Amino acid sequence: MNFDGENGWDSSATLVDERWVERRPRRAEVEAQLLRETRLLPWLAPRLPLPVPIPVVVSESPLVVRHPLIPGEPIEDYTPDNGDAIGRFLRALHDTPPAAALELGLPDADHTRRERTWAVDRCRREVLPLLPDSLAAAAAELLERILQAPADTVVHADLGPEHVLAESGRVSGIIDFGDAQLGDPAIDFAWVLFGAPSEFGEAVARAYGGVTPDVRARAESWHRLGPWYEVLRGHDVDDPAMSSDGVTAVIERLRPT
C-alpha cells in the first residue's frame, strides 16, 4: 500500500515503524467518522472472517487514530478462492445485527437516505447537463432507482479492489470502513459482480449463499452510478481532467449492453 500521507479522500494515512497505520482527518467533518470507526470496528472485527482495521485514538487534538498494519496490496488475483473469501466476508457483514451496530454509531437509515438525496441532487445539477440528450432519460431513471434502494443492512458501501488487500495471492483483509452504514446490501456487490471478472463475481455470490435477481439489478445500478462520483470529486478539487474522465465513464456505463 502507498503510505505517503496523501492517500485517501477523507483521511491521510502514514505507516509508522512498519507496523502501524496512523490516519488523520483531511477535513473537520471527517473526525466524527474516524471516531465512529474506533467504536464500531473493534466490535465488528470478531464477527468477520477476514482481518479489518481495529483503530484506537492516539491523539485527540489533533485527532490521530492508529491500527495495526494489515499486510497486502490491492487485489490482482481474481481466483475462485478469493471470491469465496469475499463472499463469506459479505455474508457475515450483512448478517450483523443492525441494532447493535447502530448503538455504536453506525449511520442509520435516515442518515443514509439524506446522504443519497444530497448526492443525487448534486448529480442532477452537475452531471446530467454534461451528458448527451440521448442518455438523459436513462440517467434520470438511474438516479431515481438509487433513491428507492433499501437501507436496512450493515454494509461496507465502498467495496472495490483498492480496499481488498491480498498477500501471496490470497485475500488478507478488507480496509476503509469510512462509508459503512445501514444501507443497501446490493452496493457491496457492485464491483464484484459488474467490475470484476465474471467467474470471480460468481464465486462471491455462491459463497454468499446466492444473490437474488433484485439484488443483482440494484448492484448494477450502483455500478453505473460509480463514475458520477468521480465527476463530482473532480469539481470539488478543481480537476477538469478527473471530471472529464468521469463523464466518459458515466456515458459508457449508461449505454445499453
Number of C-alpha atoms within 10 A of each C-alpha: 12 10 14 10 14 12 13 13 11 18 19 17 21 18 19 13 8 9 12 16 20 23 22 20 21 14 10 10 10 16 19 11 20 24 18 19 25 20 18 22 19 15 15 18 15 11 14 17 16 17 17 23 21 21 24 19 15 13 11 10 6 10 15 19 23 22 19 17 17 21 14 17 20 18 20 15 16 19 17 16 17 21 25 21 21 26 25 21 22 26 19 17 20 21 13 17 11 17 12 13 20 16 12 16 17 23 19 20 18 12 15 20 19 12 13 17 16 11 17 21 13 15 20 14 11 14 20 19 11 16 14 10 11 9 14 15 10 14 23 14 11 19 21 13 12 18 15 11 19 16 18 16 20 26 26 23 21 20 22 18 17 15 16 20 22 21 16 9 16 18 27 22 24 24 19 17 21 16 17 20 24 27 25 25 25 26 23 21 28 28 21 27 22 17 15 15 13 13 15 21 25 20 23 28 24 14 20 20 11 14 16 10 9 9 18 18 13 23 23 20 23 24 22 23 22 17 21 23 18 19 26 21 17 17 16 11 10 11 13 14 12 17 23 16 14 22 22 16 18 25 17 13 17 16 12 7 5
